[in-house]
Amino acid sequence: MQLPLSLVFFTSTAGHFGYSTLETTIKHYRSKLNGNLDIFQQRFCHIKVRPDEKNKLPDIIDVLLDNDIKPIVTEGTWNRGLNHGNAYLADQYKVYSTQELHNIPYVFSVEDDSPIHIKSGQLSQYLEAAVNTLSSNKDILTIRFQRDGVSNQTWPVNDLLHRVDTYDFQPAISHIKYLYLGAKIVNDNAAHFANTQCEAAFRIASDILSNHPYRYLCFNPELASSHHIGIPNYLDILKTPEFANL
């Protein structure tokens, strides 16, 4: 089964606390989808490259090509904080402006340290449900996998979906046109958003695109959620049963 859905990873040569989590995350998603990524009609990964880390790029590209994922490369410098957020928003605008992505209506966007925690069912079922929900109501902007441990409140819409009031770059299925327009609004008004946290900036821009009460949804966190593995004890995470056999 293929869905009208593209896959986009976001990674960088900087990694997380000295570790690259990209290959682990790709293997994780393959393991949740019968060993491959064929459910997606096309697959991309944006790589942010620091000038002094260009030597890391070939290894990252090799990982992507081994998984039939097309690289999109941007060179730049950044630091953690608002500078990092502003650069990330510019990267998103570049990615979501890619013409090939606009040939497929929906995108599954995933950061390189965000695997999925499926507690009931299969990942493919959630992806298909998201596509069906988005196609049936064009005013719903995105459906995400809420991160484990995040305290944001959710309100049930039905057994599968909950409403959320926040926007976050957790793994999410979205309309490509809304991702493009949200990123364009932010980048066209970069000076206005210069001191705004990146998720908050994208939320402000997205609110212009829809005022539907369910415009931001997540899957019921008791059924499916996401992890965060870009943390200092990454090597300990790799020893856990969920990742040890990848």
N, C-alpha and C positions, 0 to 999 in steps of 0.2 A: 504493500500500500504506500502510495505517495500522497502527500497533502500539498495544497497550494501554499507552501510554507518554505521560506528560506531560513538558513541557520547562520548567525553571525556571532563569532567569538571576538572578544576584545582582550588583547594581551600587550605586554611590553617587554623590552629587554631588561628593564629594571627588576621585574619579578616582585616577590613579596618577602621581605626580610631575608634576602639573599637566596631565595629559592624560586625556581620556575614551577608553577603549578599547572601549566597549560596541558602537558601531555597526560598527566594524571586525570585532569578534568575531561579531556577528549575521550580517554579510555573509559572513564566512568559513564559518559553518555552513550558510548557504543554498547557498553554492557547492559544498559537499560533499554536498548533498542535492538535486541537480537544480534548484537555483535557488529552492527554497521550503522551508518547514518543515512541510509537510502530513503527514509521517510521524507527527507528534505529534498526539494527539487534542485536546490543549489546551496553551496556552503562557502562561507567566506570567513576570514579572520583578519581583523585590523591589528597591526603590530606597530606600536610606538617605539621608535628607536632613538636612544640618546647617542649623540655623536661619538662619545668615547666607548660605546658598547656595540659598535657595528660588527665586531667579531662574533657576537652572539647570534646575529641574524641568520646566517646559513643554517645553523642547527634548528632554529625555530621553523624556518621554511621547510626543511626536510621533514619535520614532524607533520606539518600541515599537508604537504604533498603526499605523504604516505597515507593520509586519511582523506584524500581527494577534497581538500579544502584550499580555496584560492586565497593567497595573501594579498592584503592591501597595506602598503607600508607608508608610514609617515615619520620623518625625522624631526626631532625637537627636544628641547630641554624643559624640564619642569621639576617642581618640588612639591612635596605633600602640602595640602591646604588649598586655598583658593586658586593658587597658580595651577595646581594639578587639575582642579575641577574645571577651570576655564579652558585649559588645553584639551581636556577630555570632551567637553562640549563641542569644541572645534573638530575633534576627531570624529565625533558622531555625525556632525553635519557632512563631513567628507564621505563617510561610509554610506549614510542614508541618501546621499546624492548619486550614488553609483547606479547607473542606468539599468544594469542587469537586475538589481534588486526590485526595481519598479515593474519588472515583467511578471512578478509573482506578488499577490496582494498582501501576504502576511509574513512577518519576520519573527523568529525566535531569537532573542538577543541574550547572550550569556557572557558574563565576565569570566576570566580564566581561573577564578578561585571559587566558583559557585556551582558545585554539583547539586543534584536533586535528591531529596529524601522522599521516596514513594512508600507510603504506609499502607495503601490499599489500591489494588489494580496495577495497571501498567502505564509507563510514561506515554506511550503512543495513544492511549485512551484520553489522557489529559490534553495532549496536543490537538487531537481531533475534536474534542469538546470545545476547546478554545477557538479553533477555526470556525466551527459551526456557530458558536455564540457571536463572534465578531461579524460573521457574514450575515447573520439574521438581524443585527442591530448596529448600524453604521455609527451610532453615537457613542458606543462603548469603545474606548481608546485602547485599553490594554488589560491583559489578564496575567497576573504574575504568580510566581511561587514565593509566598511569604517566607522570609528567612527565619529559621529556628532561633528562638531567643529574642526576637524583635518584639518590643512591647506595643507596637501600633495596634490599636483596637480594630477589630473587624466585626461586621454585622452580616448575618446570614441573608442571602438572597434566595438560595435553595440549598439542598443537601450538598451540592458540589461547589458552589460559588459564594463568596462573601464580598461585601462592599468594603472598600478602604478609602480613607480620606487623604492618604499621602501618596506621593509618587516616589518610586525608588528604582534604582538600577539593578534590582534583583532579577533573576531569570524571568523573562516575560514574553508573551506572544502579543504582537501589536500589528495594527495596520501600517504598512510601509509609508503610506502617504501622510499619516499623522506623525510618525517619527521624523520624516523629512521636514514637515512644516514646523513642528515644535523646535527642531534643531535650527531651522532657518530663522525663526523668530528670535531665538536666543542669540544667534551669531550676528544677525543684522542689527541687534541692539546690544552688542557686547559691552559697550561702555556702561549702559544702564545696569547690566547684570554683573559687572566686574567684582562687586563685593557680596554677591549672593551665592550661597552654597549651590553646587551644580544641580542636585536633584530638585531643590526648591525652585531654581530658575526654570528647569524643564517643566515643573508643575505649573508655574505661572503661565508659561507659554501655552501649555496644553489646555489650560482652562479656557483659553480663547477659542479653542477648536470645538469644545463641547461643554454644555452645561447639564448634560444628562446626570441624574443622581447616581447612576451606576457606571459612570465613565471610567472609574478605576476599580477593577475587581482583582481578587486573588482566589486561588483555590482554597477550599476549606483546609486550614492548616493541620487539622487532625487526619486528613487524607493524604496530603502532599505538601511539601515545603522545600526549602533550599538550605544548604549548608554554607558556611564560610570557612575555607581552608587556607586563606592567605594570611596566616598568623605565625608567630614565632615557633610554635611547637609543631610545625608542619610535618616533620619527620616522624613524630609520634603518631600523627593522624594516619600516616601510611601503614602503620602496624596494626590498625584496627581491622576487624573482619571485613568491613565494607570495602576497604581499599587494598588489603593485603594481596588479593589474588588478581588484581588488574594487570 
